[in-house]
Amino acid sequence: MKAKDVRDMDSGKILKTINELKQELFNLRFQGAANKLENPARCRLVKKDIARMKTVLRERELGLNG
């Protein structure tokens, strides 16, 4: 997901998506521990998406336009 797409979302939807991604990350880590992970790169992508969304929320909190 691109930062522009995240900025177009409202804060409630971003928070909901963050929770969903955290759940997905938990499941991916569990699969990795059980050696059943099909796409190891997905963990990194999910973590980056979470960070991107948290960054946009923080920008809004500080009142930054960006």
N, C-alpha and C positions, 0 to 999 in steps of 0.2 A: 504494500500500500504506500502510496506517495504522500508526502507531507501536504501537498495541495489538497488531496482528497480528505485528509484528516482535518485540515482547517475549514473545509466546507461543512463538516459535521458539527452538530451542537454538542455541548459538553456532556449532557446526559447520555447521548449515544456513544460518545468516546469512552466514558466510564464503563458502560455496558460491554463494549467491545474489548476493553482492557481485561475485564473479568473473564470474558470468554477465551481470550488469548492466554491468560494465565492458566485456565483450566486445560487448554490444549497443550501448553508447555508442560504442565504436570504429567499429562498422559504420555507425551513424547518422552519425557525423562524416564517414566516408568517402563515404557517399551524399550528404551535404550538399556536399562538395567537388566531386562529380560532377554536382551539380544534379539529383539523382534522388530527393531526400528528399520523401516524400509528406506527412509530418506533422512539421513543424518543432518543435512543442510537445513532442513525445515526448522530445527531447534533454533538455529542462529537467526533465521528470518523472523520467527515469531518473537524472539527477544528484541530484535531491532524494531519491529512494529510496535511493541509495547513501549519501548523507549521513545520512539517518535511521537506516540500519542501523549505520553507523559510530558514531553517537551512542549507540545502545543498547549496542553492544559496549563503548564507553568507560565508560558508566554501570556496566555489570557489572564492569569492570576496577577501577573506583574503589569499588565496593560501594554505590553509590547505589540507593535504591529509588525508582523513578519511572517 
